[in-house]
Amino acid sequence: MPDLIETFVKVVLPIILALVAVLSFFKEVYLTRRRVFEEREKLSKLSYELYKITQDKELKCLSIEYGYAAITKESFLSLHQRKALIRSENPTRDIDLFVKCKGLLDIKTEPLSFVWKNKRYENKLYFIITIFSKVILYTTGALIFLLPVFYNALLPDFLLDKINALSAIPRIGLALYALSAGTFLTYINLSSASRLIDSYKLIKRYSSDQP
């Protein structure tokens, strides 16, 4: 019984707490985005209502600014950039893609185009190597995730002997660590590769040198 409690405290509990922290982080990110949208929407309406009362054109401009900011879901764009994004070929698709990839892209307005923030991605070889490395890390994460099920086939004999020599509780702890680490590594690299590929597609779609 003391061994069971010690294993739970040292192995299982930290994993549970880490998973709770990760889930809480993603929930907070989602709720923050929703709150920001609702706040901008209210400020846009409030500014316009005040404009109708006072006829202050600055309030009308402020209402427009907040409205565009709410629609484009982004805090660090100029009004011209927001207007250009809304006037794109497919605004709903392109706004969502830009928000997803905003850490990688900048917007140019005349004509609308997207460019890499990190100029190294303009080099096709560097871009391909980066994607390839993400794929390798994704595959590694998937293998780590599958270790608890297929460890007999994936691990060398000397490691199998060490694992088989362990009691049930440490083996459960190792399995939980493998599942957690594999999930984290897989998600991070899949998400990163997806953003890079979507950024590349968005750049190509609005490239000024396309026929």
N, C-alpha and C positions, 0 to 999 in steps of 0.2 A: 504493500500500500504506500509506504513512503516513497518508493521508487516511482510509482505511478504519479504521485503528486509532484515530485521533483521534475519528472519528464514533462508534465503538463505546464508547469511554471516556466521551465527553461526553453521548451520547444514549441508546444502548441499555443500557449498564450501569446507569445510575441508575434506569431503568424496571424492569429485572430486579430490582434490589435492593429497590425500593419494593414490587413485587409479592410478593417473598419475605417482606418485613416484614409486609405485610398478611395473607398466608396464615398466617404464624407467629403473629400476634396472635389470629386466629380459632381456630386450633388450640389455643393456650394457654387461651383463654376456655373452650372446650369441656372441655379436660382439667381445668381448675381446678374447674369445676362438678361434674365426675364425682368428683374427689378429695374435694371438700367433702361430697358426698352419702355417699360411702363412709366418710368419717371420722365423720360424724354417726351413720350406721347402726351402726358399730362401738362408738361411745361409748354409744349407746342400749342395745345388747346388754350391754356391759360394766357399765353402771350397774345394769341389771336383775339381772345375775348377782350383783353385790355386794349388792344389796338382799335377794336370796334368802338370802345368807349372813349378813348383819348385821341384817336386818329394819329397816334405817334408812329411814324413809318419805321422807326427803329424796332419797335415791338413787332411789327409785321415781318421784318427781316429776321428777327430772333425766332419768331414762330416757324418760319421757313427753315432756318438752320436746325432747330430741334426736330422738325419733321423729317428732314433728310437724314439727320443723324440716327433717328429711330429706325428708319427704313433700311439704311445701310449697315446698321448694327456695329458701327465702328466709331471710335472716339478721336482718332488721330488723322482724319482726312480733312482736307479743305472742302469748302462748299463746291468748288469747281470739280474736284475729284468725285465727290458724292453725286453730283449731277451727271457726270460722265458715266459713272457706274450704273445709275438708274436708266440712262438712255442706251445702254448696251443692247446687243442683239437679243439677248435673253436675260433680262434683269434678275428674275428669281433665281435662275441657275448661277449666274455670274456673281451675284452678291453672296450667295451661300459659299461658293467656291473661294471667293476672295477672303471672306471671314475665316474660312478653314485654313487658308494658306497665307494669311496676312504677315506672318513672321518671315516669309520668304520673298514676298513681292512688294513692289512699289507700283503706283498708278501714274501714267502720263495721260493728259486729257485731250490733246489736239494733234492727231486723232486719238481716241481711246486706245491705250495699249498697256501692257503689263511688262515689267522688267524685273530681273533678279536683284534683290538687295545684295546678295553675295555674288559678285561678278565671276567667281570661279565656276559657278554652275553654267555659265555661258560656254565654257569649254566642254564639248560633248564627251570627251574621254573622261574628264573629271566627274561629270554627271553620271555616266554609265558605271564608273568604278564605285561611286557613292551608292547608287541603287543596288549594285551587286553585293556590296558589303552589308547593306540592310537586309538583303535576301538571305545571305549567309547567317547573319545573326538571328533572323526570324526562324530559319530552319534549325539553328542550334537551340533556340528557345523551345521550339516544338518538340525536338528530341528530348530535351530536359523534362518537359511536361509529360512525355510518354514513358519516361524511365520507370516510374512505379509499376507500369503494366508490362513493359517489354524489357526490363533490366537484364533478364537472362540472355536475351539476344543482342543487347546493345553494349553491355559492359564486358571488359576482359576478365579472364578467369581469376586473376589475383584479387580483383575488386569484388567479384562474386563471392569468393571465399570469405573475405572480411565481412561482407554484408550478411551472409548466411550465418556467420558466427555470432551475430548480434541477437539480442532478445527481441521480442515482438515490439515493445514500446519504442526503442530507438529506431527500429525500422519504420515504424509509423511516422516518427518525427522526420526522418530522412525523406520519406514519401511526400509529406506535407511541404517540406522545404523545396523539393523538386517541382511540385505542382505550382507553388507560389512563384518561384524564380522563373520557371518556364513561361507562366502566364505573363509575368511582367516583361520579360525579354521579347516575347512574341508580340505583345500588344504595342510596345514602344516602337519596335522596328517596322511593324506593319503600318502603323499610323504615320511614321516618318516617311516611309517609302510612298505611301498613298498621297501625302501632301506634296512631295516632290513631283510625282507623276502628274497630279492635277495641276500643279503650278506650271509645269512644262506645257501641258495641253492648253491652258489659258493663255500663256504667252504666244504659242503658235497660232491660236485662233485669232488673235488680234495683232499678229505681227505685221508691221507696215510694209515688209518686203514680200508679202504673199501676193500671188497674182490675182 
